[in-house]
Amino acid sequence: MIGKLVRRLSPLPLVGGLALVGCGRAEPPRPAPEDVVTTVLAAPPEVAAFAPTLAIDPANPDQIIVAASRGVAPIRNSVGIWTWRSDDGGRTWSDGALDTPHFPGDSAEQIFGAHAVADFAADGAALVTSIAGFGRRMGSFVSRRAVGDSTGSAVAAFENFNDSQNGRGIVFGKPWMAVDREEKSPFYGSVYVSAEAILLDGTRAAPGDPLASIPSTSVRLVASRDGGQTFAPLTLVADSAFAAQMVVTHEAGCSMLPTIGW
């Protein structure tokens, strides 16, 4: 049983499901065997789960969310994100497909979903950022589900696009997310999402298109001041980098993006 003493959980991909391994002490140097409990989460129907992400609500450790790709392209078709949710510290779990996020006015069928990153907003709402594709439209979305909400909502953080003048396309890669939980911060509750912007020459910004040349990359950032419900326009933060990850400092309340450059 994984209870309130859980301080660290790590999702492990398994054939047919996900295993959660938890340590029952706050800072054990080497947890004894009796302190380790494994919970196997059922895999999504008909497909395996890949690239899992896990988050525990710092304000309420009973709230845990796990998300993973439903299949992985191109080996297996990645058609969306599957989530597992516990509201009692991991004793029991509910699971299901993440409600398909869409661009405003877009009702096309989802053909791609991957790269989930989970976290909790300052108000306790579960957040899952993921990449999704519909027809030839693709981008990164932040899905939000408040406590007691059975459906949730989603908002687009990034959308791939093409420049009709020069044929260049911008494809946004794996996103990263961070939440400012420092109560003294002037930006308390803000949600930051970053992604690498891959510039493709003469290539359409859609899943499966071939690369016409070696891409160049930059890092873009969007911020939400209402817990992930809406986002400000994207900002360029690094013009030659990729694979950004973020943390939020406790003194200044600002986002920091360690990046890897070319």
Summary of the structure (lengths in Angstrom):
residues: 262
radius of gyration: 18.7
end to end distance: 45.3
largest distance: 63.5
contacts: 845
relative contact order: 0.11
helix: 1%
strand: 48%
